[in-house]
């Protein structure tokens, strides 16, 4: 994505990195809901991507921001 005002290239870190239930194993984003690999639609979907239980996930886990 490019910022039209400055021409700088911007990127957004996956919201999953801030979730209490996420893990990064061997270069794959996984979590309690998606123990094999989190689907791209959730990883890159923004904060609203996983606020409700999805039909293809395991358990009742949804995004909960990890407070450090």
C-alpha positions as CSV (number, residue, x, y, z in Angstrom):
1,X,0.0,0.0,0.0
2,X,1.3,3.5,-0.8
3,X,0.4,6.7,1.1
4,X,-0.8,9.2,-1.5
5,X,0.4,12.2,0.5
6,X,4.0,11.2,0.9
7,X,4.5,8.4,-1.6
8,X,5.9,6.2,1.2
9,X,5.2,2.5,1.2
10,X,3.2,1.5,4.3
11,X,2.4,-1.9,5.7
12,X,0.3,-3.1,8.5
13,X,1.4,-5.8,11.0
14,X,-1.0,-8.7,11.3
15,X,-3.5,-8.1,14.2
16,X,-2.8,-11.7,15.2
17,X,0.6,-10.6,16.6
18,X,-1.3,-8.7,19.3
19,X,-3.6,-11.6,20.2
20,X,-3.4,-13.5,23.5
21,X,-4.0,-16.8,21.7
22,X,-1.5,-16.5,18.8
23,X,1.7,-18.3,18.3
24,X,4.5,-18.0,15.7
25,X,5.8,-21.5,15.0
26,X,8.4,-22.2,12.2
27,X,7.3,-19.1,10.3
28,X,3.6,-19.9,10.4
29,X,1.0,-17.9,12.3
30,X,-1.0,-20.3,14.4
31,X,-3.4,-19.9,17.4
32,X,-5.7,-21.8,19.6
33,X,-8.5,-21.4,17.1
34,X,-6.3,-22.3,14.1
35,X,-3.6,-24.6,15.3
36,X,-2.3,-25.6,11.8
37,X,-2.2,-22.1,10.3
38,X,-4.4,-18.9,10.6
39,X,-6.2,-18.1,7.3
40,X,-5.0,-15.0,5.4
41,X,-8.5,-13.5,5.6
42,X,-8.0,-13.3,9.4
43,X,-4.2,-12.5,9.5
44,X,-4.6,-9.6,7.2
45,X,-8.2,-8.7,7.9
46,X,-7.6,-6.1,10.6
47,X,-9.0,-5.9,14.1
48,X,-12.5,-6.9,13.1
49,X,-11.4,-10.1,11.3
50,X,-11.8,-12.4,14.3
51,X,-14.3,-10.9,16.7
52,X,-16.7,-13.7,16.3
53,X,-16.4,-17.5,16.2
54,X,-15.8,-18.7,12.6
55,X,-17.3,-21.9,11.2
56,X,-13.9,-23.4,10.3
57,X,-12.1,-22.8,13.6
58,X,-11.6,-24.9,16.7
59,X,-13.1,-23.9,20.0
60,X,-14.7,-20.6,20.9
61,X,-11.5,-18.5,20.7
62,X,-11.7,-14.9,19.2
63,X,-9.3,-12.0,19.2
64,X,-8.3,-10.8,22.6
65,X,-5.6,-8.2,22.7
66,X,-2.6,-9.2,24.8
67,X,-1.8,-6.5,27.3
68,X,1.9,-6.3,28.1
